[in-house]
Amino acid sequence: MKTELSAAIIAAALALPAMAEARQITITTDLQSYGGRGAYLAVYVTDAAGAYQGTLYLAGHKSRYFRHLSDWTRAGGSAMDGATGASVGPGRTLTISVDLADALIDAGYEIHVDVAVEDMRDSPSDVVVPLTTVGAGTPVAGRSFVQSLRYDM
């Protein structure tokens, strides 16, 4: 519940500038059973031009791994940007709920998940999903550590 509340507060920052109605989005990220330690994940949004818009959630507390979330840091993300929580173990699921402005949906915005696993390789933009009404509820496979990402409205 605390994770959902914190993520909703951060996501409201994305919703307020648009001065539009917001809707709750639940993002479910399932990780592969990769046989390593916990994964650090940055869940963030970019606009139609690929410009960073904000962090929805940051999983992991050891700041030395944040630089390994390279697409997120290069885009402008920081640990102070979003709600945070523990790293996610292999074969586990991260579920967050956020309020996003309706103006972001079907307007070229994308949800990105960067992944860095302790003592293993990094996977920038492991999964990128267009934020559309048609794509809601459809799992999308990641490139490396993410088995699938699905968002529901």
C-alpha positions in Angstrom: 0.0 0.0 0.0 2.8 2.4 0.9 4.5 1.7 -2.5 1.2 2.4 -4.3 0.7 5.7 -2.4 4.2 6.9 -3.0 4.1 6.0 -6.7 0.8 7.8 -7.0 2.2 11.0 -5.5 5.2 11.0 -7.9 3.0 10.1 -10.9 0.7 13.0 -10.0 3.5 15.3 -10.9 3.2 13.9 -14.4 -0.5 14.3 -14.3 -0.8 17.9 -13.0 1.0 19.8 -15.8 -1.5 18.5 -18.3 -4.4 19.8 -16.2 -6.4 16.8 -17.5 -8.2 13.9 -16.0 -5.9 11.2 -14.6 -6.5 7.5 -14.5 -4.9 4.8 -12.4 -2.5 2.5 -14.2 -1.1 -0.7 -12.7 2.3 -1.8 -14.0 3.3 -5.4 -13.5 6.9 -6.3 -14.3 7.8 -10.0 -14.0 11.5 -10.9 -13.9 13.1 -14.0 -15.4 14.5 -16.6 -13.0 18.1 -15.6 -14.0 20.0 -17.2 -11.0 21.6 -14.0 -9.7 21.1 -11.4 -7.0 18.5 -8.7 -6.7 17.7 -6.5 -9.7 17.6 -2.7 -9.6 14.8 -1.3 -11.8 14.0 2.2 -13.0 10.5 2.5 -14.3 10.1 5.8 -16.1 8.2 7.6 -18.9 9.4 9.3 -22.0 7.4 11.5 -24.4 6.9 11.0 -28.2 10.3 12.6 -28.9 12.0 10.2 -26.4 12.6 13.0 -23.8 12.5 11.9 -20.2 9.3 12.9 -18.4 9.6 11.4 -14.9 10.4 8.3 -12.8 7.4 6.2 -11.7 9.4 3.9 -9.5 13.0 3.0 -8.5 13.6 -0.5 -7.1 16.8 -0.9 -5.0 18.6 1.1 -2.3 22.3 0.8 -3.1 23.1 4.0 -4.9 26.2 2.6 -6.5 24.0 0.6 -8.9 21.9 3.6 -10.0 24.6 4.6 -12.6 24.1 1.1 -14.2 20.6 2.1 -15.1 22.2 3.9 -18.0 19.3 4.9 -20.2 17.4 6.3 -17.2 20.4 8.3 -15.8 21.3 9.5 -19.3 17.8 10.7 -19.8 17.9 12.7 -16.6 16.5 10.3 -13.9 17.8 10.4 -10.4 17.1 8.6 -7.1 15.2 11.7 -5.9 12.7 11.5 -8.8 10.3 8.7 -7.8 9.0 6.3 -5.2 11.6 3.8 -4.2 11.6 0.3 -2.7 13.7 -2.8 -2.3 15.5 -4.5 -5.2 13.5 -7.3 -7.0 14.7 -10.9 -6.8 14.9 -13.4 -9.7 11.6 -14.8 -10.7 9.8 -12.1 -8.7 7.2 -9.6 -9.7 7.1 -5.8 -9.2 3.7 -4.3 -9.2 3.1 -0.5 -8.9 0.0 1.6 -9.3 0.2 5.2 -10.4 -2.1 8.0 -11.6 -1.2 9.3 -15.0 -2.8 12.1 -16.9 -5.1 11.0 -19.7 -3.2 13.3 -22.0 -0.2 10.8 -21.8 -2.3 7.9 -23.2 -2.4 7.4 -26.9 -0.1 10.4 -27.4 3.3 8.7 -28.1 4.4 8.3 -24.5 6.3 5.2 -23.5 7.0 3.3 -20.3 10.7 2.1 -20.0 12.2 -0.3 -17.5 16.0 -0.3 -17.1 17.5 -3.2 -15.2 20.8 -3.7 -13.4 21.6 -6.9 -11.5 24.3 -7.1 -8.9 27.4 -8.9 -10.2 25.7 -9.4 -13.7 25.3 -7.3 -16.8 23.0 -4.3 -17.2 20.0 -4.1 -19.5 19.2 -0.5 -20.4 15.6 -0.2 -21.7 15.1 -3.9 -21.1 11.5 -3.3 -22.1 9.8 -0.3 -23.7 6.0 -0.2 -24.0 3.9 2.4 -25.8 1.3 3.8 -23.4 -1.9 3.2 -25.4 -5.4 2.1 -24.6 -5.1 -0.8 -27.1 -1.9 -2.1 -25.4 -3.4 -2.2 -21.9 -3.5 -5.7 -20.5 -1.1 -7.1 -23.1 2.2 -8.5 -21.8 5.3 -7.4 -23.6 8.5 -9.5 -23.4 11.7 -7.8 -22.3 15.1 -8.2 -23.9 17.0 -9.7 -20.9 16.0 -9.8 -17.3 12.3 -8.8 -17.8 10.1 -11.7 -18.6 7.2 -9.5 -19.3 5.7 -6.1 -18.6 1.9 -5.4 -18.6 0.0 -2.3 -17.7 -3.7 -2.2 -16.9 -6.0 0.8 -16.8 
